[in-house]
Amino acid sequence: TIVHYEQLAAMRPHASLINPSRGNLVDDNDVHRAIEAGKLEYYVVDDPVNGTRAVHKDHPRIICTNHNGGITVESVMRLDNKTYEQVTDALAGRQPEHILNESVLEHPRVREFLHL
């Protein structure tokens, strides 16, 4: 945690803080304290409200997103294309790129399917 009440209280009046780098950089309790003291207007964090961010649930001046900052039309299309390419490679008997568990390539059925 690198942002505490002292830093929040030193911000300009009516300032808002946007934290796109996940929640743990900013102290949750200090955010509430700064909002209640009138030192912080709004807080936005790219971290879901469940789990560790539950302290922010239903707070009218805190917005929690679900790690969706990197989800764009382009990134989804790129992911779809990569998935299509890897499935096509496997169906054609070629080893797909980016195999997470490479030990699966040693299985006899996989070796036969991929012509290894």
C-alpha positions as CSV (number, residue, x, y, z in Angstrom):
1,T,0.0,0.0,0.0
2,I,1.5,3.3,-1.0
3,V,-1.5,5.7,-0.7
4,H,-2.7,6.5,2.8
5,Y,-4.9,9.1,4.4
6,E,-2.0,11.7,4.5
7,Q,-1.7,11.7,0.7
8,L,-5.5,11.7,0.2
9,A,-5.9,14.6,2.6
10,A,-3.2,16.6,0.8
11,M,-5.1,16.5,-2.5
12,R,-7.0,19.6,-3.7
13,P,-10.6,20.0,-2.4
14,H,-13.2,18.0,-4.3
15,A,-10.5,15.8,-5.9
16,S,-11.2,12.3,-7.1
17,L,-8.8,9.4,-7.3
18,I,-8.8,6.9,-10.1
19,N,-6.8,3.8,-9.4
20,P,-6.6,1.6,-12.5
21,S,-3.8,-0.5,-11.0
22,R,-5.9,-2.7,-8.6
23,G,-6.9,-1.9,-5.1
24,N,-4.0,-2.8,-3.0
25,L,-2.1,0.4,-3.8
26,V,-4.6,2.5,-1.8
27,D,-5.6,1.8,1.8
28,D,-9.4,1.1,1.7
29,N,-10.0,2.4,5.2
30,D,-8.1,5.6,4.5
31,V,-10.3,6.1,1.4
32,H,-13.4,6.0,3.5
33,R,-11.9,8.2,6.1
34,A,-10.9,10.8,3.5
35,I,-14.4,10.8,1.9
36,E,-16.1,11.2,5.2
37,A,-13.7,14.0,6.1
38,G,-14.5,15.8,2.8
39,K,-11.0,15.4,1.6
40,L,-11.9,13.1,-1.3
41,E,-14.9,13.4,-3.5
42,Y,-14.9,10.1,-5.4
43,Y,-12.7,7.0,-5.6
44,V,-12.7,4.6,-8.6
45,V,-10.8,1.4,-8.5
46,D,-10.3,-1.4,-11.1
47,D,-11.0,-4.1,-8.6
48,P,-14.3,-6.0,-8.0
49,V,-16.3,-5.1,-5.0
50,N,-16.5,-8.7,-3.8
51,G,-13.7,-10.2,-1.7
52,T,-11.2,-7.7,-0.3
53,R,-13.1,-4.7,-1.8
54,A,-16.3,-5.6,0.1
55,V,-15.7,-2.6,2.3
56,H,-16.7,-0.4,-0.6
57,K,-20.0,-2.2,-1.4
58,D,-22.9,0.2,-1.9
59,H,-20.8,3.3,-1.1
60,P,-22.3,6.1,-3.2
61,R,-19.0,7.8,-3.9
62,I,-16.9,4.7,-4.7
63,I,-16.9,2.9,-8.0
64,C,-15.4,-0.6,-8.3
65,T,-15.0,-2.2,-11.7
66,N,-14.2,-5.8,-12.5
67,H,-10.7,-5.6,-14.0
68,N,-12.3,-4.6,-17.3
69,G,-9.9,-1.8,-18.1
70,G,-8.1,-4.0,-20.7
71,I,-11.2,-5.3,-22.4
72,T,-11.6,-3.6,-25.7
73,V,-13.1,-4.6,-29.0
74,E,-9.6,-5.0,-30.4
75,S,-8.4,-7.2,-27.5
76,V,-11.4,-9.5,-27.7
77,M,-11.0,-9.8,-31.5
78,R,-7.3,-10.6,-31.0
79,L,-8.2,-13.3,-28.4
80,D,-10.8,-14.8,-30.7
81,N,-8.4,-14.9,-33.6
82,K,-5.6,-16.5,-31.6
83,T,-8.1,-19.1,-30.3
84,Y,-9.3,-19.8,-33.8
85,E,-5.7,-20.2,-35.1
86,Q,-4.7,-22.6,-32.3
87,V,-7.8,-24.8,-32.7
88,T,-7.3,-24.8,-36.5
89,D,-3.6,-25.9,-35.9
90,A,-4.6,-28.7,-33.6
91,L,-7.3,-29.9,-36.0
92,A,-4.8,-29.9,-38.8
93,G,-2.4,-32.0,-36.7
94,R,0.0,-29.1,-36.0
95,Q,1.2,-28.2,-32.5
96,P,-0.6,-25.0,-31.4
97,E,1.3,-22.1,-30.0
98,H,1.2,-21.0,-26.4
99,I,0.5,-24.3,-24.8
100,L,0.3,-23.8,-21.0
101,N,0.9,-27.4,-20.0
102,E,3.5,-28.6,-22.4
103,S,3.7,-32.0,-20.6
104,V,0.4,-32.9,-22.3
105,L,2.4,-33.2,-25.6
106,E,4.0,-36.3,-24.2
107,H,0.7,-38.2,-23.9
108,P,0.5,-40.9,-26.6
109,R,-3.0,-39.9,-27.9
110,V,-1.9,-36.2,-28.2
111,R,1.3,-37.2,-30.0
112,E,-0.8,-39.3,-32.4
113,F,-3.4,-36.6,-32.9
114,L,-0.8,-33.8,-33.5
115,H,1.5,-36.1,-35.6
116,L,4.4,-35.5,-33.2
